[in-house]
Amino acid sequence: MNVVFISPNFPPQYLLFCEALRSRGHRVLGIGDSRWEDLHPDLRASLAEYFYVPRLEHYPDMLRALGYLTWKHGKIDRLDSLNEHWLPVEARLREDFNVPGLRPAQTDRLRRKSGMAEIFLAAGIPAPALEKVTGADQVRSFVSRVGLPVVFKPDVGMGAVGAFKVSTREQLEAALAMPLEGLVVQGFSPGRITTYDGLTDATGDVVFESSLVYGAGIMESTTEGLDVAYWTRRDLPPALVELGRRTVTAFGLRERFFHIEFFELPDGGYRALEVNLRPPGGFTTDMMNWSCDTDVYQLWAATLGGGVLEGFAYEHRYFCAHLARRTQKRYRLSHDELVRALGPGLLVYRELPPPISAAMGDFIYMVRYAELADLQEAVRLVGDGSRTTTD
């Protein structure tokens, strides 16, 4: 098959998707905003052709790029980036070149918080009440029904960018004096955020599933600068799996990664927060591999075009965690002391660039342990002293 991968150079680990495609005999055609000579050598080795587009958001240039690749290599069979930011561009290109997959009308609805809320309601999936913001009186009426606190967030947005919580009447009136165009207002649910993540095949069956637990919510981590800690589960709660699979079916996902956020309620139930049509962010695809000793990059490549997944099996063997620090905070253990303390469970550490550090942390430590107690100790060690700010 001819498979076009948009922005294969970012995130950096996505070159592994291209390697997996090539290893399965697909012709991998890249469109990206980095020059050929700046691509990782392993990525260059995986690409049969690469078209440089300085601004991927400029659709005429993307149209020309795909037109050239089609003229030279024939019909495009699949096109993806596995990146939330490029979903609208992908959809337009699929429609213009008749490539299988999500089209603009589907993508627009599935990316909007208001569209998700409609699907949750129709499928009987419990979720917090949500409305588009149309005016101050409408918001006041909504708050009178659901109570405070509420959360305002962009109808279309990634992560917690642009989201904020309103807990008092004074805060509400201050918020209503702000420009609120393009926002939704949502009832607040207590409880920690957990996820149901995975991959579907061409028939919509879930062929891999995983779940993350967050030490603090992404919105709080981003807006309040909290330390970031999240980890994979070893045992997925049956109720979460059942509700997650129902959500996947309701959204009609085929040959796609998904990242579904739920509130885990104090009574043990779950409420759907949102559905993302991509793998979980950061280095979570690597965490999936490390936690199960598997290869989701190869698995994704195998699902394309109705591939048969012969002999594939996996087991959640480890807790795998992304633990991060903030540069503006002081910690009890220095970096070198922490590396020694984490021991053989430490897999990798690295600094993150500003575009993603607000949500993911400035410096990350990736760890895995078979026992929950060891994971909890690692979380404590990385964050110990994080409440002490620098002068």
C-alpha positions as MATLAB code, in Angstrom:
seq = 'MNVVFISPNFPPQYLLFCEALRSRGHRVLGIGDSRWEDLHPDLRASLAEYFYVPRLEHYPDMLRALGYLTWKHGKIDRLDSLNEHWLPVEARLREDFNVPGLRPAQTDRLRRKSGMAEIFLAAGIPAPALEKVTGADQVRSFVSRVGLPVVFKPDVGMGAVGAFKVSTREQLEAALAMPLEGLVVQGFSPGRITTYDGLTDATGDVVFESSLVYGAGIMESTTEGLDVAYWTRRDLPPALVELGRRTVTAFGLRERFFHIEFFELPDGGYRALEVNLRPPGGFTTDMMNWSCDTDVYQLWAATLGGGVLEGFAYEHRYFCAHLARRTQKRYRLSHDELVRALGPGLLVYRELPPPISAAMGDFIYMVRYAELADLQEAVRLVGDGSRTTTD';
ca = [
       0.000    0.000    0.000;
       0.963    3.634   -0.466;
       0.784    5.195    2.997;
       1.288    8.935    3.449;
       2.488    9.993    6.895;
       2.132   13.690    7.699;
       4.736   15.231   10.014;
       6.687   11.987   10.474;
       9.434   13.887   12.311;
       7.273   15.108   15.223;
       6.747   13.814   17.810;
      10.244   12.317   17.507;
       9.205    8.730   18.326;
       6.722    8.717   15.431;
       9.495    7.673   13.102;
       8.838    4.229   14.617;
       5.432    4.175   12.911;
       7.172    4.780    9.594;
       9.717    2.035   10.314;
       6.865   -0.358   11.120;
       5.048    0.475    7.883;
       8.183   -0.081    5.808;
       8.976   -3.364    7.572;
       5.538   -4.652    6.523;
       6.138   -3.879    2.884;
       4.241   -0.597    2.603;
       5.598    2.313    0.590;
       5.911    5.160    3.110;
       5.540    8.675    1.702;
       6.196   11.587    4.037;
       5.008   15.195    4.064;
       6.679   17.335    6.696;
       7.863   20.790    7.715;
      11.501   19.807    8.357;
      14.001   19.691    5.555;
      15.171   16.276    4.352;
      18.691   16.764    5.708;
      17.291   17.564    9.161;
      15.325   14.303    9.449;
      16.608   11.510   11.668;
      18.647    9.015    9.603;
      16.336    6.156   10.616;
      13.348    8.143    9.356;
      15.033    8.920    6.045;
      15.730    5.203    5.629;
      12.022    4.409    6.070;
      10.686    6.924    3.558;
      10.381    6.093   -0.139;
       9.649    9.765   -0.868;
       9.476   12.972    1.155;
       7.812   16.268    0.250;
       8.919   19.319    2.217;
       6.098   21.759    3.085;
       7.230   24.680    5.287;
       3.681   25.349    6.564;
       1.612   22.219    6.942;
      -1.423   24.320    7.850;
      -1.387   25.946    4.367;
      -3.795   23.656    2.544;
      -2.895   24.571   -1.079;
       0.675   23.450   -0.389;
      -0.567   20.190    1.152;
      -2.836   19.651   -1.847;
       0.092   20.127   -4.196;
       2.274   17.775   -2.155;
      -0.263   14.963   -2.198;
      -0.977   15.569   -5.865;
       2.691   15.114   -6.668;
       2.966   11.929   -4.581;
      -0.149   10.522   -6.271;
       1.189   11.366   -9.751;
       4.504    9.679   -9.011;
       3.440    6.665   -6.919;
      -0.206    6.048   -7.780;
      -3.330    6.014   -5.644;
      -2.861    6.745   -1.953;
      -4.280    3.926    0.175;
      -3.943    5.448    3.648;
      -3.067    8.869    5.060;
      -2.480    9.788    8.694;
      -0.385   11.778   11.151;
      -1.688   10.286   14.427;
      -1.553   13.866   15.688;
      -4.555   15.860   16.907;
      -3.318   19.092   15.356;
      -3.414   17.789   11.778;
      -6.748   15.954   11.898;
      -8.644   18.601    9.850;
      -5.916   18.674    7.169;
      -5.914   14.872    6.959;
      -9.680   14.788    6.578;
      -9.704   17.318    3.715;
      -6.947   15.462    1.892;
      -8.767   12.136    2.294;
     -11.910   13.641    0.826;
     -10.133   15.363   -2.066;
      -8.140   12.228   -2.994;
     -10.764    9.625   -1.989;
      -8.584    7.992    0.660;
     -10.324    5.734    3.223;
     -10.722    7.167    6.716;
     -12.357   10.044    8.550;
     -13.689   12.861    6.344;
     -14.206   16.543    7.319;
     -17.823   16.252    8.502;
     -16.978   13.291   10.746;
     -13.777   14.811   12.059;
     -15.421   18.133   12.854;
     -18.141   16.495   14.934;
     -15.884   13.999   16.681;
     -13.350   16.677   17.674;
     -15.871   19.094   19.150;
     -16.681   18.781   22.847;
     -20.298   19.589   21.950;
     -20.303   16.834   19.311;
     -18.862   14.346   21.789;
     -21.573   15.262   24.287;
     -24.257   14.489   21.691;
     -22.745   11.060   21.020;
     -22.387   10.288   24.733;
     -26.038   11.179   25.286;
     -27.302    9.154   22.315;
     -25.298    6.093   23.379;
     -26.303    6.299   27.038;
     -22.728    6.895   28.175;
     -22.651    8.850   31.457;
     -20.958   12.235   31.075;
     -21.088   15.660   32.762;
     -23.682   18.085   31.408;
     -22.264   20.347   28.694;
     -23.533   23.214   26.558;
     -22.089   25.585   23.993;
     -21.710   29.081   25.395;
     -24.142   31.395   23.620;
     -24.449   34.198   26.174;
     -24.320   35.208   29.817;
     -27.962   34.372   30.559;
     -27.594   30.924   29.015;
     -24.539   30.220   31.195;
     -26.289   31.450   34.330;
     -29.238   29.187   33.536;
     -26.876   26.243   33.016;
     -25.156   26.909   36.348;
     -28.504   27.168   38.128;
     -29.285   23.625   36.939;
     -25.923   21.882   37.463;
     -24.423   24.023   40.236;
     -20.872   25.195   40.785;
     -18.086   24.555   40.065;
     -18.144   24.459   36.272;
     -15.384   24.355   33.683;
     -15.070   26.516   30.578;
     -13.038   25.103   27.702;
     -12.691   25.515   23.936;
     -15.208   23.477   21.951;
     -12.235   22.357   19.835;
      -8.928   22.150   21.630;
      -6.065   19.926   22.672;
      -5.270   18.974   26.232;
      -6.278   21.590   28.785;
      -5.218   24.614   26.724;
      -7.691   27.427   27.280;
      -9.657   25.584   29.999;
     -10.405   27.145   33.362;
     -12.506   26.280   36.407;
     -15.083   28.587   38.003;
     -15.993   27.808   41.617;
     -17.783   30.885   42.973;
     -20.446   33.342   41.849;
     -17.862   36.116   41.818;
     -15.597   34.072   39.527;
     -18.580   33.277   37.320;
     -19.494   36.928   36.812;
     -15.858   37.760   36.096;
     -15.754   34.976   33.505;
     -18.949   36.221   31.866;
     -17.284   39.596   31.307;
     -14.612   37.874   29.198;
     -14.835   36.916   25.492;
     -16.361   33.424   25.542;
     -16.864   32.794   21.845;
     -16.066   29.218   20.850;
     -16.232   27.874   24.401;
     -18.396   25.281   26.073;
     -19.369   25.144   29.730;
     -19.362   21.799   31.502;
     -20.417   20.558   34.896;
     -17.513   19.639   37.157;
     -17.092   16.018   38.219;
     -15.175   15.051   41.347;
     -12.692   12.216   41.153;
      -9.403   11.589   39.420;
      -8.969   11.295   35.675;
      -8.266    7.923   34.161;
      -8.215    6.824   30.554;
      -9.155    4.002   28.255;
      -6.662    3.939   25.414;
      -5.968    1.590   22.566;
      -6.255    0.682   18.920;
      -9.013   -0.688   16.720;
      -8.743   -2.808   13.598;
     -10.541   -2.359   10.284;
     -13.777   -3.788   11.713;
     -13.754   -1.562   14.796;
     -12.699   -4.306   17.220;
     -10.317   -3.231   19.965;
      -7.043   -5.093   19.399;
      -5.048   -3.362   22.135;
      -6.243   -1.624   25.280;
      -4.520    0.185   28.092;
      -5.343    2.674   30.835;
      -3.614    5.604   32.486;
      -4.009    7.021   35.979;
      -3.085   10.655   36.662;
      -1.616   12.012   39.860;
      -3.197   15.397   39.044;
      -5.539   16.481   36.299;
      -4.038   17.738   33.040;
      -5.938   21.018   33.434;
      -4.507   21.572   36.913;
      -1.003   20.537   35.836;
      -1.092   22.983   32.928;
      -2.781   25.972   34.575;
      -1.229   25.636   38.046;
       2.208   24.330   37.083;
       1.841   21.180   39.158;
       4.225   18.271   38.885;
       3.111   15.792   36.240;
       2.760   12.124   37.108;
       0.787    9.470   35.265;
       1.174    5.748   34.859;
      -0.257    2.676   33.169;
      -2.422    0.236   35.068;
      -1.518   -3.421   35.403;
      -5.156   -4.403   35.935;
      -7.864   -2.659   33.931;
     -11.174   -2.335   35.851;
     -13.873   -4.349   34.040;
     -16.373   -1.491   34.339;
     -13.917    0.893   32.671;
     -13.209   -1.577   29.867;
     -16.919   -2.145   29.255;
     -17.686    1.572   29.118;
     -14.588    2.273   27.048;
     -15.510   -0.307   24.432;
     -19.041    1.068   24.268;
     -17.586    4.511   23.646;
     -15.310    3.224   20.867;
     -18.347    1.631   19.198;
     -20.461    4.771   19.591;
     -17.764    6.859   17.877;
     -17.378    4.341   15.041;
     -13.589    4.191   15.167;
     -11.822    2.036   12.556;
      -8.090    1.460   12.117;
      -7.471    4.153   14.726;
      -5.748    4.789   17.976;
      -7.983    6.345   20.608;
      -7.428    8.163   23.896;
     -10.606    8.414   25.975;
     -10.631   10.329   29.258;
     -12.987    9.406   32.080;
     -13.614   10.672   35.574;
     -13.222    7.845   38.082;
     -15.908    8.668   40.638;
     -15.697    8.055   44.399;
     -18.448    5.415   44.135;
     -16.426    3.386   41.610;
     -18.369    4.539   38.562;
     -17.086    6.458   35.546;
     -18.115    9.526   33.567;
     -16.807   10.215   30.084;
     -14.878   13.454   29.697;
     -13.694   13.437   26.076;
     -12.511   11.282   23.193;
      -9.313   11.951   21.278;
      -8.847   10.400   17.840;
      -5.145    9.705   18.315;
      -2.697    7.890   20.566;
      -2.226    9.345   24.054;
       0.240   12.231   24.062;
       3.842   12.471   25.110;
       5.704    9.185   25.108;
       2.703    7.070   26.064;
       3.034    4.794   23.030;
       6.461    3.859   24.381;
       4.919    3.368   27.829;
       2.409    0.960   26.275;
       5.295   -1.036   24.829;
       7.319   -1.021   28.032;
       4.356   -1.986   30.203;
       3.438   -4.978   28.024;
       6.747   -5.872   26.341;
       5.007   -5.414   22.998;
       5.185   -3.129   19.931;
       2.143   -0.962   19.228;
       3.943    0.688   16.306;
       4.051   -2.643   14.510;
       0.513   -3.440   15.624;
      -0.851   -0.222   14.107;
       0.922   -0.930   10.825;
      -0.526   -4.449   10.824;
      -4.126   -3.204   11.208;
      -4.083   -1.037    8.074;
      -6.072   -2.382    5.171;
      -7.687   -5.144    7.196;
      -4.433   -6.888    8.063;
      -4.640  -10.188    9.938;
      -3.078  -10.038   13.397;
      -1.633  -13.520   13.536;
      -0.061  -14.612   16.791;
      -0.408  -11.237   18.507;
      -0.810  -11.395   22.281;
       0.117   -9.081   25.117;
      -0.034   -8.893   28.904;
       0.092   -5.893   31.242;
       3.217   -6.845   33.167;
       4.404   -3.545   34.615;
       3.321   -0.205   35.923;
       5.035    2.277   33.602;
       5.118    5.937   34.628;
       5.870    9.367   33.225;
       7.148   11.439   36.166;
       8.147   15.054   35.628;
       9.700   17.990   37.423;
       9.373   21.748   36.948;
      12.484   23.864   36.493;
      11.129   26.656   38.698;
      10.866   24.375   41.737;
      13.431   23.067   44.189;
      13.516   19.355   45.061;
      15.064   17.453   47.929;
      17.015   15.109   45.656;
      19.280   16.409   42.921;
      19.046   14.861   39.472;
      22.063   12.602   40.063;
      20.759   11.521   43.470;
      17.352   10.791   41.962;
      18.798    8.681   39.157;
      20.612    6.547   41.720;
      17.509    6.283   43.932;
      15.220    5.167   41.105;
      17.533    2.270   40.382;
      17.004   -0.268   37.590;
      13.390    0.776   37.183;
      14.511    3.999   35.487;
      14.211    3.569   31.719;
      15.072    7.005   30.340;
      15.190   10.663   31.321;
      15.198   13.803   29.209;
      14.353   17.484   29.028;
      11.216   18.485   27.107;
      10.932   21.505   24.789;
       8.667   24.474   25.678;
       5.841   23.597   23.248;
       4.935   20.512   25.294;
       6.533   21.138   28.689;
       3.565   23.114   30.069;
       1.393   20.005   30.015;
       4.061   17.291   30.260;
       6.688   18.790   32.604;
      10.121   20.305   31.992;
      12.236   17.241   32.777;
      10.845   13.710   32.685;
      11.791   10.362   34.175;
      10.263    7.246   32.622;
      10.153    4.289   35.000;
       8.574    0.851   35.210;
       8.050   -1.527   38.114;
       6.202   -4.776   38.584;
       4.954   -3.792   42.057;
       2.677   -0.884   42.900;
       4.651   -0.058   46.061;
       7.805    0.492   44.002;
       5.916    2.772   41.621;
       4.479    4.786   44.506;
       7.957    5.209   45.969;
       9.238    6.463   42.607;
       6.404    9.017   42.420;
       7.335   10.214   45.912;
      11.050   10.448   45.128;
      10.597   12.467   41.952;
       8.133   14.905   43.521;
       9.566   15.101   47.037;
      10.001   18.717   48.035;
       8.165   20.056   44.984;
       6.121   22.448   47.083;
       9.244   24.481   47.880;
       9.670   27.219   45.287;
      12.941   28.866   44.381;
      13.765   32.377   45.553;
];
